[in-house]
């Protein structure tokens, strides 16, 4: 894939579209004031939050393409590809861009909590769609960062900017949680499809070649990234997809044992490499071994 721009540090993008550089490791850009800019397909080696009224159609984002939506947000982590190939056209955009280098958050609370901000690894179809209030909240914080960098060059400036960045990331988590809730409210479609993926996995005999079903496989079948899929399931069920899969396997194991299959047969039918692996999982989830469960059922 041919790239137009390598954003090795936050301000490479600011320089490319000719907006002021306000900090060595942080770029805050208000598209409304930037004028018309050209498209570019970028390799991004910093963290980026793009909050825009609309994105270019067929924007490359992660492994897919993103179609424009009103009031949306996408996030990039170092090493990702994003943007649209330069085709010679120029266009005016509206919204904000926040870019910050990994070195700026090194050793800070933000770096320690980066694993909690799953949205940096979401795919193109998993952008955050904001309502007006949410959009205003994030826009206000972006504006505050620019004001801080423009007007206050002192010893506490970096700490204040980091605090604003962490607020933005925490708000993104909150707004994504709202989006997950709305996706599952009044409908169990995603969870029903999740269960059907597991049923189909065994009906098609995939366990014979691939072993136990994985979260990555199930997410792929639902056209979701593992991170986004995990957050939806946790929000709806209060447990991870991995835990749900394990529970599904144990329920299926019980059904097979009640149907007269031996522990070895059940272990093989479910895709375990060894029967003792099945026994360990069964005991972890039920508090009893398969042999104990089988013996108790025979007494009934």
Residue pairs with C-beta under 8 A, 6 or more apart in sequence:
1 41
1 81
2 41
2 85
3 41
3 42
3 43
3 81
4 39
4 40
4 41
4 42
4 83
4 85
4 86
5 12
5 13
5 16
5 40
5 41
5 42
5 43
5 83
6 12
6 42
6 43
6 45
7 13
7 42
7 43
7 44
7 45
7 46
7 48
7 99
8 45
8 46
9 25
9 45
9 46
9 101
10 25
10 26
10 27
10 46
10 99
10 100
10 101
10 104
11 21
11 23
11 24
11 27
11 99
13 27
13 29
13 42
13 97
13 99
14 20
14 21
14 27
14 29
14 99
15 21
16 40
17 29
17 34
17 37
17 38
18 34
19 29
19 33
19 34
21 27
22 28
22 146
22 149
22 150
23 149
23 161
25 100
25 101
25 103
25 104
26 98
26 99
26 100
26 101
26 104
26 145
26 149
26 161
27 97
27 98
27 99
27 100
28 96
28 97
28 98
28 99
28 142
28 145
28 146
28 149
29 96
29 97
29 98
29 99
30 96
30 142
30 143
30 146
31 37
31 52
31 92
31 93
31 94
31 95
31 96
31 97
32 94
32 95
34 92
34 93
35 92
36 90
36 91
36 92
37 90
37 91
37 92
37 93
38 86
38 88
38 89
38 90
39 56
39 83
39 84
39 85
39 86
39 87
39 89
39 91
40 83
40 84
40 85
40 86
41 60
41 81
41 82
41 83
41 84
41 85
41 86
42 81
42 82
42 83
43 79
43 80
43 81
44 76
44 78
44 79
44 80
44 81
44 82
44 99
45 78
45 79
46 78
46 99
46 100
46 101
46 102
47 75
47 76
47 77
47 78
47 99
47 100
47 101
47 102
47 105
47 120
48 75
48 76
48 82
48 97
48 98
48 99
49 73
49 74
49 75
49 96
49 97
49 98
49 99
49 168
49 172
50 73
50 74
50 75
50 76
50 95
50 96
50 97
51 72
51 73
51 95
51 96
51 97
51 98
51 130
51 135
51 138
51 139
51 142
52 72
52 73
52 93
52 94
52 95
52 96
53 70
53 71
53 93
53 94
53 95
54 68
54 69
54 70
54 72
54 93
54 94
55 66
55 68
55 69
55 72
55 74
56 68
56 83
56 84
56 91
57 67
57 68
58 65
58 66
58 67
58 84
59 65
59 66
59 67
59 68
59 82
59 83
59 84
59 124
60 66
60 81
60 82
60 83
60 84
60 85
60 124
61 74
61 82
61 123
61 124
61 127
62 80
62 81
62 82
62 122
62 123
62 124
62 225
63 123
63 124
64 123
64 124
64 125
65 124
66 74
66 124
66 125
66 127
69 127
69 129
70 129
71 129
71 130
71 131
71 132
71 135
72 127
72 128
72 129
72 130
73 127
73 128
73 130
73 138
73 172
73 175
74 82
74 127
74 128
75 117
75 119
75 120
75 122
75 172
76 82
76 120
77 120
77 121
78 102
95 139
96 138
96 139
96 142
96 143
98 142
98 145
98 165
98 168
100 165
102 111
104 158
104 162
105 111
105 114
105 162
105 165
108 162
109 166
110 162
110 165
110 166
110 169
113 166
113 169
114 120
116 173
117 169
117 172
117 173
118 176
118 227
118 228
118 230
118 231
119 126
119 128
119 172
119 173
119 176
119 227
121 225
121 227
122 225
122 227
122 228
123 224
123 225
123 228
125 223
125 224
126 224
126 225
126 228
128 172
128 175
128 176
128 179
129 179
130 138
130 175
134 171
134 175
134 178
137 171
138 168
138 171
138 172
141 164
141 167
141 168
141 171
142 168
144 164
145 161
145 164
145 165
148 157
148 160
148 161
148 164
149 157
149 161
152 160
176 231
177 231
177 235
180 231
180 232
180 235
180 236
181 235
183 190
183 232
184 190
184 191
184 232
184 235
184 236
188 236
190 222
190 232
190 233
190 236
191 233
191 236
191 237
193 222
194 218
194 222
194 233
194 241
194 244
195 248
197 213
197 217
197 218
197 221
197 222
198 213
198 218
198 245
198 248
201 207
201 213
201 217
202 252
202 270
206 213
206 271
207 213
207 269
207 270
207 271
208 271
210 217
210 271
211 271
211 272
211 273
212 245
212 249
212 270
212 271
212 272
213 245
213 271
214 245
215 226
215 229
215 230
215 240
215 241
215 242
215 245
216 226
218 229
218 241
218 245
219 225
219 226
219 228
219 229
219 230
219 241
222 229
224 232
229 241
230 240
230 241
233 239
233 240
233 241
233 244
234 240
237 244
239 247
246 281
246 285
247 285
249 270
249 281
250 281
250 282
250 285
250 286
252 270
253 266
253 270
253 278
253 282
253 290
254 293
256 265
256 266
256 269
256 270
257 263
257 266
257 290
257 293
257 294
257 297
258 297
261 269
263 275
263 278
263 279
263 290
263 291
263 294
264 275
266 278
266 290
267 274
267 275
267 277
267 278
267 279
268 275
270 278
272 278
272 281
278 290
279 289
279 290
279 291
282 288
282 289
282 290
282 293
283 289
283 290
286 293
288 296
